[in-house]
Amino acid sequence: MNKKVNKSDVLLMVVYFIVSFSIQGIEYYKKDAMLKEYLLDFPTDLITISAIIFLFVFWLIPKFVKEKKYILFTVLGVLILIVLTGIQFTIGYWTGESDWSKFPRGLDFVIKMINRGASDTAFPFALLLTKKFYEGQNQLLKFEKQQKENELKLLRSQIDPHFLFNNLNTLDSLIDSDTKRAKEYINRLSLIYRYLIKTKDAEVMELSEEIQLAENYMFLIKTRFGNDYDFRIEKETTIEDKFIPTGAIQALLENVVKHNKPNKNNSIKTVISVSENVLKVSNTRSNIISKNESFGTGLENLKARYKLLSHKDVLIINTDKEFIISIPIIKLIEEN
C-alpha cells in the first residue's frame, strides 16, 4: 500500500466531507442549532476524523501491521480513538450547551468514545483504504507487466548471437567456392536479420511472417548442408490471424540441425505442419549420437517464453526414431 498522501487522497476526503457536512447542516438547521455549533463542530469533526484516518492508514497499519505487532497496533488504535474522539465529543457537548451533569465518565466515556469514533470514521476510512488498496494492486500489475516485458526482451536477445555464430563460418567458406550462391546466402541472411531487427521488441508475430522467416532459414541450412536435411511445410488450415512467439520456428529448425547428424544415405526429414491451434515440427532421428545431449539454448529459450506468453505448454515427444515438438498457436482475438 502506498504510504504517501497524494492529491487524489485529499480530493476523496474533500468530496466526502462536503457531502457529509451538507447532510449534517440540514440536521443542524432542523434543530435550530446555534451559530457556534456550525463554527466549531464542523471544523472539529473535519480535523478529528481526518487525523484518525490518516494516522491509521499512513502510520499504524504500515508500521505495526507490517511488522506483525498486532497488540501494540490495537492498543494505540484504541487510544487514538478515545483521545481524538473525546476532544471532538467534549467540544460538541460544550457548543450544544448540554447538561454537564450527564457527561459520560470513566468506563462509560471510554466505551462511548470507541463506538463514536469507529462509527464516525468507518465509511471514510473504508473509502480511503479501498482506494489505496486498488492503487497498490495497479502498481503491482504494472510492475509485473514491465518485468514480463523485460524477461521477454532478454530471452529474445539470446537468439541473435546464437544464430550468427552458426552461419559466419559457412558464409566464409562459401564466398571462396560459389560466389553466386554466396550472394544469395547473404541476401537471405540479411532478410532474416532485417526481420529480427524489425521484431526485436515484439513478443509475438503473425504466423505467415514467421513461415517466411523459416523459409529463408531453411535455405541457409540447405546451402550449408546440402541434402543432409530435407524440409516440408504442410498447411492444414489458414494462417491468417494466428500468432506464435517471434523466431519460434527458427529456434525449432535450429534445434533439428544442432541435435541430428544424418547418416550417409539418409537425410534428416523435417515436417512443419500447421493446424488450427498447434504448430508441430517433427523430424526423423539418425543413429548417430549428437554431442549435444540437451535440448539446447534455443528450445529452452522458447519454452521459457511460452511460460510468459501463454497458459498452454510446449509438448515434446522424443523417441528413438522421431522427435516431435508442438507449440500452441496464439490467437490475439478469441472467437466466441
N, C-alpha and C positions, 0 to 999 in steps of 0.2 A: 504494500500500500504506500502510495506517495505521501510522505510526511510534510511536504511543503504546502503552504496555503497559496492557491492561485486565484486569479480573477474570477473564474467560474464558481469557485467555492463561495467567495464573497457575494457574488451575484445571486447564487442559490439562496443564501441566507437572507439577503435583502428582499427577494421576492416573497419568501416565507413570512418574514416579519411584516411586510406590507399587508399581506392577506390576513395574517393573524391579528394584527393591531386594528385593522379595519373592522373585523368581527367584534373584537373587544370594545372598540369605540362605540359601536351600536349598543352593546350591552351597558356600557357606562352611561350613555345618553338616556337609555330607558330607565335607569335607576337614579337619574338626576345626580350624577357624581359631581364632586366639587372640582374646581379648576386645578388644585394642587394634585389631585389624583391623576389627571391627564398629564401634568407636567413632570411628575415624579415616578408614577407607576410604570409607564411605558418605557422610559429610558432605563429604569432599574431592571425591568424584565428583559430588555434587549441585552444589557450588559451581563446579567446573570446567566441567561440561557446560552448566550454565545460563549461565555467563559467556560461553562460546564462542558459544552460540546467540544470546544477546541482543546480543552485540557484532556478530555478522554481520547479524542481522535488523534491528536498530534503529540501527546506526551505519554499518557497512561498506557494505551494499547500498544504503540510501537516499542516502548521501553520495557514494560513489565510483562505483558503477554508474550512478546517475542522471546524474552528471557525465561519464560515459564514461572514467573514469580506471582502466582495467582493469588496467594493470601495477601501479599502486600498490595497487589492491584485492587483487591476487594476492599481492603481497609482504607486505602487512600481514596478510592472512588466514593465510598460511603461518607468519608469526612468532607470531601468536596461538595457533595450533595447537601449535607447538613449545614455547613458553614455558609455557602453561597445562597442556597435557598432560604436559610434562616435570615440572612440580611435582607433578601428580597421580601420575604413574608413580613418581617418587622416593619420595613418601610411602608408596605401596603397597609399594614394594620394601623400605622400612625396616620397616613393620609386619609384613611377612611373613618378616622376618629372613632374607632371601635372601643369597646369596653375592655380596659387593660386587666380587669379582674378575671376576664375569661381567656386571657392569653395563655396558650399551652406551655407547660413547664415539664422539665425532667424528661422521662422516657416518652411521655406523650408528645413532647416537642420533637424529639429525635425521630419517632415513627412518622409523625405528620410531615416533617421536612423531607424525609426519604421518599415518601409517597408523592408529595407535591413536586419535588424535584424530578423524580422519574417520570411523572405524568407530563410536566411542562416540557421536558426535553426529549421525550420519546420519539415524537414524529420528526422534528427537525434533525435529531441525531440519526435516525434511520435514513433520512434523505441524504445527508452528507456522507454517511458511512457507505451506503449503497453506491453513491456516485464515485467515491474513492476506490471502492472495490472494482467497479467496472473499468475505471481508468487504469487500474493496475493490471486487469486482465487484458485490456487492449495493448498496453505496453509489452506485456509478456508475449502476446501473439505476434506483435511487430518484431520483437527480438528473435522469436523462434523462426519467423519467416526470413529475416535477414541472415540468421545463422544457416538456415537451409540453403539459401541462395549462395552463400559463401562456400558451403561444402560442395554444392554442385559445380561451382566455378573451379574449385580446386580439383575435383575429380575430372572435369573436362580438360583442364590444363595438362593432365598427365598423359593425354592421348598424343598430343603433337610431337614431343621429343621422342617418344617411343616409336611412333610411326616413321619419323625422319631417320632414325637410326637404322631401320630395316631397309631403307631404299638408297641411301647415298652410295654405298659400295657398288650396288648393282648398276646405278647410273654411271659411275666412273668407268667401269669395265665396258659398258655398252657404247659409250662415246667412241672408244677406240675400235670396236668391232663392227658396229652398224650405226652410222651417223643418222640415217633416215629414221630408223627405229628409235634412236636416242631422242630425236626431236619430238616424236610422238609421245615418248615416255615423259619428257619434260612438260609437254603440253598437258597431259593427263595429270601429272603431279601438280602442276600449277593450278589446274581446276580443283583438285582436292584441297590444296592449301587455301585457295580463294574461298572455297566453301567453309573451311574450318575457321578462317578469319571472320567471314560474314556471320557465322553462327556461334562465335566464341562465347557469347553471353546467353545463348538460347538453351533452355532446359530440354525442350523437345522440338522436333522438326517434322514437317509433313513427310509421310511415308514415300510419296512419289520422288521427292528430292533426295531422300536417303537412298532410294534404289538407284538413282542416277549416280550418287557418290559411290555406291557399291560397284556399279558397272565400271567406273573409272578405276577403282581399286583392283577389280578383278583383272583388268587389262594389265596393270602393273605386275600382278602375280604371274599371269601367263607369260609376260615378257621376261620375267626373271627366271621362271622355272620351266618354260616350255609346256610339254604335255604331262608334266608331273601332276598337275591339278586340273580338274575339269569342273566347270560351274554351270548351273542351270537355274533359272528363275521361273517359278510357277505361280501365276496369279489366279487364285480360285475365286476372287471377289474384286470389286473395285477398290482402288487405293486412295480415293478422294476422301477428305475429312477424316483421315486416320493419321496418327502421330506415334512416333517412337522417340526414345532418347537420342539426342544428336550424336551421330557417329556410331550408333549401336551395331549396324550391320558390318561396318568396317571392323569393329572390335571382334565380332564373331568370325569373320573371314581371317583376320589376323591370327585368331586362336587356332583355326584349322591348319594354317601353314606352320605355325610355331610348334604344334604338337603331333604332326603327322608327316612322316617321311615315306614317300612312295616306294614300292618295290620296282624292280627294273621294268617289268611289263605291265604293271597295274597302277594306273593313276588314282589319286585320291578324288573320288567323286563327291561333289557337294551340291546339295539342292536347297535353294531358298524358296520356301513356299509361304504364300500369304493367304490366310483365311480371314474370316470376318473379325475375329477377336485375337488372333495369335499369329505371330510371325515365327516360323520354325526354320532352323538351319540344321540340316543333317548331313553328316559326312561319313564315308567309309573309313575304316582304320586299317593300317598296314600291320604286318608282323614285326616291323622294325620299331623298337622301343625308342621313343624320343628321350633326349637328355633332359627335357623339361617335363618333369613329372606332375607338377602342379597345374592348375587351370591357368595360371599366368596373370599378369597385371591387368591385361585388357578385360578379361572375363570377370575378375574380382571387382574391377572398377565398375563394370556395367551392373553387376549385382548390387553394389553399394548405391549406385544412382537410382535403381528401381526402388530401393527401400525409402528413398527420399521423395520419389515421384508418384508412387502408386501403392495401393494396398495389396496388389497382386504380386505373386512371387515369380521369379525366373525358374523354370522347370528344366531339369537336366536328366537325361537318360544316357548312361555310359556303359556300353557293353564291349566285349572283345572285338566285335566286328563293326560297330557303329556308335557314333556319338551324336546325340540329338539335344539341341537346346531350343526351348520355346520361350519367347518373350511376349508379354501381353502388349496388344496394340492399345494405345491411349486415345480415347475419344474426348475431345475437349467439350463437345456439345452432346450431352447424353440424350438418347431417344426416349420418348415417353412410353 
